[in-house]
Amino acid sequence: MSRAMILAAVGAACLTATVSIAKKYTDYTPQKGLWEVNAIEVDPNHVDDYLTGLRKSQVPGFEVMKAHGIIDSYKFLVRNGYNKGAPSVLIMTHFTSAAMLEPDQARDQMVEKEILAKFSEEEGKVAVAGYEKYRTFVDDGLWSEVTMAK
């Protein structure tokens, strides 16, 4: 008898329980574009060196990409504190659309030429020399931003 009561209670609970499923455009709205997030573990004694190198090597390229509408934003985030094996620097670039990730030979070669005019390949090699001693790439992913309904 008690087994039947337990089964009845479980059945009643299943009937009264409702599954809450988030609804796109009701509960949240996907935003246009994609964020590429590079997560890098940097030795805590070299974070300033790394950021200085990124300012010289990455920012000019990001600005060229911005001027051509490939990206519309970029950010550098630095972790306060250190946790071995976890990222301490995030490099984030926002592509205006997923289509910007598609190859376009004319655009890509023009952008590369402009970047190399601002920061040569040789300067790039010098800027990253030594990075392998104090940085490790942890993750590189594409993220979609969503805005939650109020």
Salt bridges, closest charged atoms under 4 A:
ASP43 OD1 - HIS46 ND1 3.36
ASP72 OD1 - HIS94 ND1 2.65
ASP108 OD1 - ARG107 NH2 2.88
GLU114 OE2 - HIS68 NE2 2.79
